Amino acid sequence: MKWPSEVRVNHGAGVLTLRWPDGDERTIGHAQLREACPCAECRRLRLGGDVVRAAPGVTVTDLRSMGYGVQIAFSDGHARGIYPWTYLAQLA
């Protein structure tokens, strides 16, 4: 599995930056991350035909390493999603 060598939150730009061991660097917007949350609740909504929408101005407030990925907390209070590294690579 490919793991990033660096993960940074840029609050000013509203992006999460992932730098991979091969030097590739990708960014993902905070709103995009929130809307792509892989938690069971958000997946259930999407499977039911609903769209998960990020609140205007949503930001990442915390990152917690989970080994195979990272748990992301957002300014809207949502903090359930664990984003595997492979999923983040696909989003970027």
N, C-alpha and C positions, 0 to 999 in steps of 0.2 A: 504494500500500500504506500502511496506517495503522501508524505506529510510535509507541510510547509516548514521552512526554516525560520520564518518570521511571520507574525500576525500583528498588525497594527490597526488601531481604531483612529480615524481622523474625523473628529467631531465637526470641525469647521467645514470640511468638504462633504460630510455625511457619508463616508465610505469606510469599508473594511478592506484593508490591503493585505494580500497574501503573497509572500515571496517564497518560491519553491526552490529546492536545492540546485536546480539547473540554472537559476538566475531569473527565470520567468517570474514576472510580477503582475498580479491581476487585482482589480478592485471590484467590489460589489457594493452597491448603494444600500444604506440602512433600510429604506422602504422596501427594496427588492428582497432583502433578507427576511424582513418581517412577513411579507406576502408569501414567501416560499417556505415558511416554517414547517418543518417535518413532524411536529408533535401530533399525537393521536387526535386531538381536538380539531386542529386545522386540517388534517387529512380527511377527517369525517365530514367537515364542511365542504371541502372540495369534491369529495366523492358524491355528496348529496346535490352537487350542482351549484353550490354557492361559491363566491369568490372571497378570498381573504384579502381585505383591503387594509393597508397601513394607514394609520392616522396621519394627518398632515404634520410634517416636521418630526416624525418618529425618529428616535436615535437609539443607537446601541449604548446601554449603560453599564454592562458588565459582560465579561467573557470568562468562562471557567473551562479549563482543559479537562477533557474526559478521555484522554488517551487516543481513541480512534477518531476524535472530533472535538468540537467545542460547544458548550451550552451558552446560548446568547440570551441576555436579558435586554428588554427594550423599555423605552421611556413610557410606553402605554401600559406597563405592568406585566406584560406577557414575558414569561421566562421558562417555558416548558420545553422548547425545542432543543434537541441535540443535533447539531449539524455535522455529520461525518465529513472527513476531509475530502473524500471522493465526491460527495454531494456539493460541497463548496467549490471544488474544481469545476464541476459541471455548470454551476450557476455563474461562475466567472467567465 
